[in-house]
Amino acid sequence: MNVTNKQFDEVIALCREIFSKKLHDYGAAWRILRPESVTDQIFIKANRIRSLEIKKENRVKEGIFPEFIGIVNYGIIGLIQLQRGYADSIDLTVDEALALYDGYVAESKELMAAKNHDYDEAWRSMRLSSYTDLILMKIYRTKEIEGNQGRTLISEGVDANYKDMINYAIFGLIKLHFGEDKA
């Protein structure tokens, strides 16, 4: 488990660096996104990963790794948007956005640790393509919940699905960054 914590921290640092640099370049322009739009952004990223996995070829220079980073970062944006609601303008400073980011990373890491305990890190034996499929399934679940105005009868809400998407993407990043055999 200590290995997983270290690997989580290393790949989340890469995600945070990208998030921070984009905040510098664009500010928190994503604050205008409604949660449904965030879900669609995650869908675009996950769908591209699946497409690249199936076609085994990419014509745009970016590969799968940056798409998993995008899923992590949009998942955190989604959690922020759920908490704060969307805005009509940029209403967060870089420091405020990074503090919110760090808070949701901590929550996602706690969830990952709890599930890893219960499932004995089964994710390590899974294929990369399974993370992609599970993220896509979580997106479709999220879209259904959003279509029902957030009401569920028995299921967890949108926030739980975002956290699961974040963690599956982190597992993918760990596998890609450290290599299949080392992860």
VENURQUI-V478000 format. One record per backbone hydrogen bond with DSSP energy under -0.5 kcal/mol. CO is the residue of the C=O (numbers start at 1). NH is the residue of the N-H. E is the energy in kcal/mol with one decimal. If there is no record, write none. Layout:
BEGIN
co: (CO	CO)
nh: (NH	NH)
e: (E	E)
END
This chain:
BEGIN
co: (1	2	3	4	5	6	7	8	9	10	11	12	13	14	15	16	17	18	19	20	21	22	23	27	28	29	30	31	34	34	35	36	37	38	39	40	41	42	43	44	45	46	47	48	49	50	51	52	63	64	65	66	67	68	69	70	71	72	73	74	75	76	77	78	79	80	81	89	93	94	95	96	97	98	99	100	101	102	103	104	105	106	107	108	109	110	111	112	113	114	115	116	116	117	119	121	122	123	127	127	128	129	130	131	132	133	134	135	136	137	138	139	140	141	142	143	144	145	146	148	157	158	159	160	161	162	163	164	165	166	167	168	169	170	171	172	173	174	175	179)
nh: (5	6	7	8	9	10	11	12	13	14	15	16	17	18	19	20	21	22	23	24	25	26	27	29	31	32	33	87	37	38	39	40	41	42	43	44	45	46	47	48	49	50	51	52	53	54	55	56	67	68	69	70	71	72	73	74	75	76	77	78	79	80	81	82	83	84	85	91	97	98	99	100	101	102	103	104	105	106	107	108	109	110	111	112	113	114	115	116	117	118	119	120	121	120	122	124	125	126	130	131	132	133	134	135	136	137	138	139	140	141	142	143	144	145	146	147	148	150	149	151	161	162	163	164	165	166	167	168	169	170	171	172	173	174	175	176	177	178	179	183)
e: (-2.5	-2.2	-2.7	-3.2	-2.6	-2.2	-2.4	-2.7	-1.6	-1.2	-1.9	-2.9	-2.1	-1.8	-2.6	-3.1	-2.4	-2.5	-2.2	-2.1	-2.2	-3.2	-2.2	-1.1	-2.3	-1.5	-1.9	-3.0	-1.1	-1.7	-2.5	-1.9	-1.9	-2.3	-2.3	-2.3	-1.8	-2.8	-3.1	-2.0	-2.1	-2.4	-2.5	-2.7	-2.5	-2.3	-3.0	-2.0	-0.7	-2.1	-1.9	-2.2	-2.0	-2.3	-2.7	-3.0	-2.3	-2.0	-2.3	-2.8	-1.9	-2.2	-2.8	-2.4	-2.0	-3.0	-2.4	-0.5	-2.6	-2.5	-2.1	-2.2	-2.5	-2.7	-1.9	-2.2	-2.3	-2.2	-1.9	-2.4	-2.6	-2.3	-2.2	-2.5	-2.6	-2.3	-2.6	-2.9	-2.0	-2.0	-3.0	-0.8	-1.3	-0.5	-0.8	-1.8	-1.9	-1.2	-0.8	-1.1	-1.6	-2.3	-2.8	-2.6	-2.5	-2.5	-2.5	-2.2	-2.4	-2.4	-2.6	-2.7	-1.9	-2.4	-3.0	-2.5	-1.2	-3.0	-1.8	-1.9	-1.5	-2.6	-2.3	-2.1	-2.5	-2.6	-2.4	-2.7	-2.4	-2.3	-2.4	-2.2	-2.5	-2.8	-2.5	-2.5	-3.2	-2.8	-1.2	-2.0)
END
